[in-house]
Amino acid sequence: MQDYNYVWANCFEITLELSCCKYPLTSELPKEWENNRESLLTFIEKVHIGVKGFVRDAVTGAGLENATIAVAGIAHNVTAGK
């Protein structure tokens, strides 16, 4: 699903694995939080770095759907929605 969403929906999903244990005991969860707290908070702070907004016609100001957005040096174009 992650690959599909990245290519077709302009959505970048991730999976975070905080421990090698698939099903930690409830009593272990506070320890896992403390072990990963700073990394998780730093990640959350970085989530909104990038381009976001609306693609509009320069003259009319009307929204442009399906506009291709290309950034030099990045091999993945983004297509605007409706």
C-alpha positions as CSV (number, residue, x, y, z in Angstrom):
1,M,0.0,0.0,0.0
2,Q,2.8,2.4,0.8
3,D,4.3,2.1,-2.7
4,Y,0.9,2.5,-4.4
5,N,0.1,5.6,-2.4
6,Y,3.5,7.2,-3.1
7,V,3.2,6.7,-6.8
8,W,-0.5,7.2,-7.4
9,A,-1.9,9.3,-4.5
10,N,1.0,11.7,-3.7
11,C,0.9,10.3,-0.2
12,F,4.0,9.2,1.6
13,E,3.2,6.5,4.2
14,I,5.8,5.0,6.6
15,T,5.9,2.2,9.0
16,L,7.8,2.7,12.3
17,E,9.1,-0.3,14.2
18,L,10.1,0.8,17.7
19,S,11.4,-2.6,18.9
20,C,12.4,-6.0,17.6
21,C,9.5,-7.4,19.7
22,K,6.3,-7.5,17.6
23,Y,4.0,-7.7,20.6
24,P,5.6,-6.0,23.7
25,L,4.0,-6.5,27.1
26,T,1.9,-3.5,28.2
27,S,4.3,-3.0,31.1
28,E,7.1,-2.5,28.5
29,L,5.4,0.3,26.6
30,P,6.5,3.2,28.8
31,K,10.1,2.0,28.3
32,E,9.7,1.8,24.5
33,W,8.2,5.3,24.5
34,E,11.2,6.7,26.5
35,N,13.7,4.8,24.3
36,N,12.1,6.4,21.1
37,R,10.6,9.6,22.4
38,E,13.2,12.1,21.1
39,S,13.4,10.5,17.7
40,L,9.6,10.4,17.3
41,L,9.2,14.0,18.3
42,T,12.0,15.1,15.9
43,F,10.3,13.1,13.1
44,I,6.9,14.8,13.9
45,E,8.6,18.2,13.7
46,K,10.0,17.4,10.2
47,V,6.8,16.1,8.7
48,H,5.6,19.3,7.2
49,I,8.9,20.2,5.4
50,G,8.2,20.4,1.7
51,V,5.8,21.9,-0.8
52,K,2.1,22.3,-0.1
53,G,-0.6,24.6,-1.4
54,F,-2.7,25.2,-4.4
55,V,-1.7,25.3,-8.1
56,R,-3.4,28.3,-9.7
57,D,-3.5,30.0,-13.1
58,A,-1.3,33.1,-13.0
59,V,-3.8,35.2,-14.9
60,T,-7.2,34.0,-13.7
61,G,-6.3,32.6,-10.4
62,A,-8.4,29.5,-11.2
63,G,-7.3,26.2,-9.7
64,L,-5.4,23.9,-12.1
65,E,-6.1,20.2,-11.7
66,N,-3.7,17.6,-12.9
67,A,-0.8,20.1,-13.1
68,T,2.6,18.4,-13.0
69,I,5.0,19.8,-10.4
70,A,8.6,19.0,-11.1
71,V,11.6,19.9,-8.8
72,A,15.1,20.0,-10.2
73,G,17.2,17.2,-8.7
74,I,14.2,15.1,-7.6
75,A,13.2,12.3,-9.8
76,H,9.6,12.1,-8.6
77,N,7.0,14.5,-10.0
78,V,3.9,15.4,-8.1
79,T,0.5,15.8,-9.9
80,A,-1.9,18.3,-8.4
81,G,-5.4,17.1,-7.5
82,K,-8.7,18.9,-8.0
